[in-house]
């Protein structure tokens, strides 16, 4: 009876689905959640999210994936258009930083020093948004313009 009750509870109202991205995100989120049984969480981890928001073993208020494979499957289910990319570690992370991040930051910080804006933080954020080498490219050749519903009448 547990699974049908769980399914009914989980589909009984609105939910907030999130993708958390950080180093060791699953481990960190599990620590914040606390034990899956909210009654146990109230006893052993009173500051955990399930202790605060859950009511019992079934209605524990929050979900977290058990491992990366489960997280990937659940992300694809909830957010089918999201691209799940592996996070580089070790030498791959260093290579990524050296290839993509460091050159962009160097250009931005150099320009920041030349410009000397009043609010350097906001200036740098704006500069990075405008000069992000990884921002999506838009193909202007494939734009289809729609005809106006009521074309303007010629005033002759």
C-alpha positions in Angstrom: 0.0 0.0 0.0 3.0 2.3 0.4 3.7 3.0 -3.2 0.1 3.8 -4.3 -0.3 6.1 -1.3 3.0 7.7 -2.1 2.0 8.2 -5.8 -1.3 9.7 -4.7 0.4 12.1 -2.3 3.1 13.2 -4.8 0.5 13.9 -7.4 -2.0 15.6 -5.1 -1.0 19.2 -5.7 1.5 21.6 -7.1 5.2 20.9 -6.7 8.5 22.8 -7.2 11.1 20.9 -9.2 14.7 22.1 -9.2 18.0 21.1 -10.6 20.8 21.7 -8.1 24.2 22.1 -9.5 27.3 22.2 -7.3 30.2 20.1 -6.3 28.8 17.0 -4.6 25.3 18.3 -5.0 23.6 15.0 -4.2 25.5 14.4 -1.0 25.0 18.1 0.1 21.2 17.9 -0.7 20.8 14.6 1.2 22.4 16.3 4.3 20.0 19.2 4.1 17.0 16.8 3.6 17.8 14.6 6.6 16.3 11.0 7.0 13.5 10.1 4.6 11.2 9.4 7.5 10.2 12.8 8.9 9.4 11.4 12.3 12.9 10.0 12.5 14.3 13.3 11.1 12.5 15.3 13.9 14.3 13.1 16.5 17.8 12.8 15.0 18.1 15.8 12.6 15.7 18.5 14.0 17.1 21.2 11.7 16.8 19.2 8.5 14.2 20.1 5.9 12.2 17.0 6.4 12.1 17.5 10.1 10.8 21.0 9.6 8.4 20.4 6.7 7.6 16.7 6.7 4.8 15.0 8.6 5.5 11.3 8.5 7.2 8.5 6.6 5.0 9.0 3.5 4.7 12.8 3.5 8.3 13.8 4.0 7.9 17.0 2.0 11.0 16.8 -0.2 12.7 14.4 -2.6 16.3 14.0 -3.4 17.9 11.6 -5.9 19.9 8.8 -4.4 22.8 8.9 -7.0 23.9 10.6 -10.2 22.2 8.0 -12.4 18.8 8.5 -10.6 19.3 12.3 -10.7 20.0 12.2 -14.5 16.8 10.1 -15.0 14.7 12.4 -12.9 16.1 15.5 -14.5 15.3 14.2 -17.9 11.7 13.3 -16.7 11.0 16.7 -15.2 13.0 18.8 -17.6 13.1 17.0 -21.0 14.8 19.8 -22.9 17.7 20.2 -20.4 21.1 19.0 -21.5 22.8 17.2 -18.6 26.5 17.6 -19.0 29.2 15.9 -16.9 31.1 18.3 -14.6 34.8 18.2 -15.4 37.2 17.3 -12.6 40.9 17.1 -12.2 42.9 17.9 -15.3 39.7 18.2 -17.4 38.5 21.0 -15.1 41.9 22.8 -15.4 41.8 22.5 -19.2 38.3 23.9 -19.3 39.2 26.8 -17.1 42.3 27.6 -19.1 40.5 27.3 -22.4 37.2 29.1 -21.7 37.1 30.9 -18.4 40.6 32.4 -17.8 40.8 34.2 -21.3 37.4 35.7 -20.9 38.0 36.9 -17.4 41.4 38.3 -18.3 39.8 40.4 -21.1 36.9 41.5 -18.8 39.2 42.4 -15.9 41.6 44.3 -18.2 38.7 46.3 -19.7 37.4 46.9 -16.2 40.8 48.4 -15.2 40.7 50.6 -18.3 37.1 51.8 -17.8 37.3 52.3 -14.0 33.5 52.2 -13.6 31.7 53.5 -10.4 30.3 50.0 -9.7 32.9 47.5 -10.9 30.9 44.5 -9.8 27.8 45.4 -11.9 30.0 46.6 -14.8 31.8 43.2 -14.8 28.5 41.2 -14.7 27.2 43.2 -17.6 30.4 42.8 -19.6 30.5 39.0 -19.0 26.9 38.7 -20.1 27.7 40.6 -23.3 31.0 38.9 -24.0 30.2 35.3 -23.0 31.9 33.1 -25.6 29.5 30.2 -24.7 26.2 32.2 -25.2 23.9 30.6 -27.7 24.3 31.9 -31.3 21.2 33.0 -33.1 20.9 32.3 -36.8 19.3 35.4 -38.3 19.1 33.8 -41.8 16.2 31.6 -40.7 13.9 34.2 -39.3 10.4 34.1 -40.8 8.7 37.4 -40.5 4.9 37.3 -40.2 2.8 39.6 -42.2 0.9 42.2 -40.1 -2.7 41.3 -39.5 -4.0 44.6 -40.8 -1.5 46.2 -43.1 -1.4 50.0 -43.0 -3.5 51.7 -45.7 -1.7 53.8 -48.3 -2.5 57.5 -47.7 -2.5 58.8 -51.2 
